[in-house]
Amino acid sequence: MKKKWLPYLLVSPYIIHFIVFVAFPVLFSLVLTFHEWNIISPMKFKGFSNYIKMFNDRMFWKSITNTFMFLIIHIPLQIIVSLALAEFLNQNIKLKGFFRAAFFLPVIVSGVVVTILWQQLFGFDSGLFNRMLVSIGLSKVGWLTDPNIAMGSIAIMATWKNVGLYVILFLVGLQTVPTHYYEAASIEGASHWQKFRKITLPMINPTIFMVVILSTIGGFSLFIEPYIMTGGGPLSSTMSSVLYIYKQAFQYFHMGYSVTLGFFFAMLILGVVVIQKKYIEQGED
C-alpha cells in the first residue's frame, strides 16, 4: 500500500505548488475579468464590460504603441551592441576576464539603482550628458522631458543594463563555431567581414533567435525604467503597457479591468513570439 502511494507523495509538493501558485491564480484572474472589484468592496459581475472598455481605451492602445516603439529601438540596439562586444571579447586580448565581469556587472545590480543612476545622468540642468554637450558648445537635450526622444533614452539605458547577459550568450555561441571554417576562409582570402557574414552569423543563428526572444519578452515587461524616470510622461510618451496595467490595479484599484488588460497583453506577447519564431525558422531554411 505504501509503495502504491509513494509516487503521489513524491510529486505532491509540485502539484500543491502548481495548484496554489499557478492554477488558482490563473482561474481566479479569468473570473475576475468579468467582474468589477476594488479589493475592499465585494465583486460585482459586469459581463464583458471590461473587454468592451479595453477596446475603447485610447491610453491602453497608446501604451502598446509606446511599448512597440521601445522594442523597435531596444532589440536591434541590444543585438548589435552585445554581438559587437562578444566579438571583441572573443579575440586574444589582455584583461579579457576583467572586461567580461565589467560588462556583466550591470545585470546583477538592482534595476532601481541603475534607473536612478541614469535618471541623474539624463538630468536636464545638472545631468552629466547635458553638461558634456554644453562643454563642447552644443545645446542641452531633454532626454526625459522631450516626448520625441524620452522613450529612446529609456531604450539606451535598458540596453546598457542588460547587454552583459547577451554578451555572455553570444560569447558562448561564438566559441562553438569550429575554427577550421575560419582557417579555410582565410586560405581563400576572405576578409574579416566576409567571415563574420558568411560563417559567424549563420552558425550562431540559434543564439540570435534566443536573444531576440529574451529581448522581446524583457522589452514587453518594461516597467521600472518609466515608473521611476518619467512616471509615464512626458505627455504619456513613455507609458508602457505594464506600467499602465499597474496603475489601473494599484493606483485606481480597477482590479477586474487591470486583469483583463493583463490577459490581453499576455496573449499579445505570445503572438509576437510565435511570429518571431516562424520568421527566424524560415530564415534558416
N, C-alpha and C positions, 0 to 999 in steps of 0.2 A: 504493500500500500504506500509506504514511504517513497519507494522508487518511482511509483506512478505520479506522485505529486511533486517530486524533486525538480523536474524541468520547469514546471509552472512557478515554483518558488524562486528558482534562479532568475527567471525573466520577469518576475513580478515587480522589482524596482523600476525597470524600464517601462513596464505597462502602466504602473501608477504614475510615473513621471509624465508619460505621454498623455494620459487622461487628464491629469490635473493642470499641466502647464501648456498643452497643445490642443487637444481635442475640445476640452471645455471652453477655453477662451475663444477659440475659433467659432464654435457653435453659438456661444453667448453673444459674440460680436455680430454674427449673422442675424440673430434675432433682434439685436439692438438696432440694426439698420432700419427696421420697420417701426421703431418707437422714438419718442421724444423723451429725453432723460437728462437731468442736470445734476445727477448724483444724489442730491438731497431729497427731492420730491419723488413720488412713485412714477414708474414709467407709464407713458401714455401711448397707446397704439395709434400710429399715424399712416399705416399702409405704405404706399410708395411715395409719400410726400418728400422724404429725404432725397430720393433719387431724382424726383422732378426738380427739387431745389438745386441739386448738384448741377444738372444740365443747364440751368438758368443762372448759375453763379459765375459772373464775369471774373471776379477776383480769383476763383479757383482755376479757371482756364488761363488766366494771366500767369498764375503761379506755375502752371505746367509749361507754358511758353518760356518763362524765365528759367525753369529747370533744364529744358532742352537747349536753351541758349548757353547755359553753363556747360552742358555736356559737349556741345559743338566746339567750345573753346578748350575745355579741360582735357578731353580724351586725346585729340591729336597732339596737344602740347605735352601731355603725360607720356605718350608713346615716344615722341621724338626725343624729348629730354632724357628719359630713362634709358632708351636704347643707345643714345649717343654716349651717355656716361658709362653704360655697361661695356660698350665697345672700347672706350678709353681704359677702363679697369681691366679689360681682358688682355691688354698689351703687357709687355715686360717693362714695368715702370717701378720706380722706387716708392716706398711708403704705400704700397697697394693696400695693405691691411688698414692703415690709418684712413685712407680715403673711403674705403668700404664702410668703416664704422661711422665716419663723419656724415656720409650720405644717408645712412640708415638711422642716425640718431633722432631726427625729427619725427620719425614714425612712432617711436616709443615715448615721446614726450606728450603730455596731455594736450588734447586738441584745444582746450580752453586756454591754456598757457600760450600755445603757439598763436592762436587767434588774437589774443590781447597784445602779444608782441607785434604782430603785423598791423594791428589797428594803430599802434603808435608809429610804426614806420610809414603808414599811409596818411598820417595826420596832415591836415591842410596847412596849418601855420608852422607847427614845430616838428612835423614828421621828417625823418631822415631823407626820404626820396625827394620831397619838395625842396629841402634845404640844399641838396646836391644840385637840383635843377637851377635854383636861384644862383648858386655859386658859379655856374657856368653861363649865366646870363639868360636863362630861359624862364618862362612863366610857371607859376605853380599849377599843379594839376589836381583837380578834385577827385582823387582816386576813389573815395567812398561817398562823395557828395554829388557827383555828376551822374545822372541816370544812364547816360550813354556808355560809361566805362566802369561803373561800380561792379557789375557782375564779372567783367573781365578781370578786375583787380582781385576779386574773390577767387576766380579760377587760377590766377597766378599763385596766390597764397596756398590754395589747396594742392596745386601741383608740387610746390616746394615741400609741403607737409608729407605727401605720400610717395614722392619719387623714389625714396630709398628702397621701399618694398619692391617696386617694379624693376629697379636696377638689379636687385638680387635675383629676381625671377629671370630677367633677360641674361644675366651673367651665367646662370645655370644652363639656360638654353644655348648660349654661345659655346660653352665648354663641352657640349655634347656633339658639336659639329666635327666630323672626322677631319683631321688635319691634312690627310692626303688629298682631299679635294682642293685645298688651297695650294698645295705643292704642285699638283697637276696644272692648275690655272696659272701659277707663276711661270711654269715651263712654257705655257702657251703665250705668255706675255700679257696676261690680263692685269689691268690696273686694280688698285685697292677698291675703287668704287665698283668696278665690274665684279670683283669677287664678292663684295657686300651685296650687290643687287642680284647676282645670279646664283650665289651659293648660300650666303648667310640668311637672307630673308626667307627663301623657300624652306630652309632647314629648321628655322625657328618659328615657322608659321603656327604650330600648336601653342607656343609660348605667347605669341602675339594675340591669338584668339583668347587665351586665358586672361591676359592683361586687359584686353578690350572689355571682356565680360565683367571683370572685377572693377574696372574703372567706371563702367556704366552703372553697376549696382551701387558702388560708392557714391557716384555723382547724383543718382536719384535720391540718395539719403542725405543730401545736403541740408544741414540744419544749424550746426554750431556756429559756422562762419557768419551767415547772415544774421543769426539771432543775436550774436554778440557785437558784430561790427556795425550793422546798419539797422537791425530790427525789422528788416524787410524793405526799408527805404533805400534811396530817396524815390518818392513817387511810386512805391511798390515795385521798383525795378529789380530788387534782389529778393523779393518774396518767393521763396522756394515752396514747392508743394508740401514738403514735410513740415516746414515752419507754419504754413497756413493751416494744415491739419492740427498741429499742436495748438495754435491759437484758438481754433474752433473748440477744441476739447478743454483746454486748461485756462483759457482767458475768458471765453464766452460760455463755457460749460454746455456746449451743444454736443453732448456725448454721442447721441444717435447719429447726428449729421457727420461728425468727425469720423466715426467708424465707417460710414458709408463712403466718404471720401477716401479713407484708407484702403477699403476693399477695391474700389475702382483703380486707385493708384497702383496697388499690388498687381492687379491684372494688366495694367499698362506696362509695368516693368517686365512682367513675364512675356508679354507680346513683343516688346523691343528686343529682349534677349533671344527669343526664338528666331526672330527675323535676322538678327546679327549672326546667329549660329548657321542658319541656312545660307546666308550670303557668303560667309567665310568658307563654308564647306564647298560651295560652288566655285569659289576662287581656287580651292585646292585641286578640283577636277579639271 
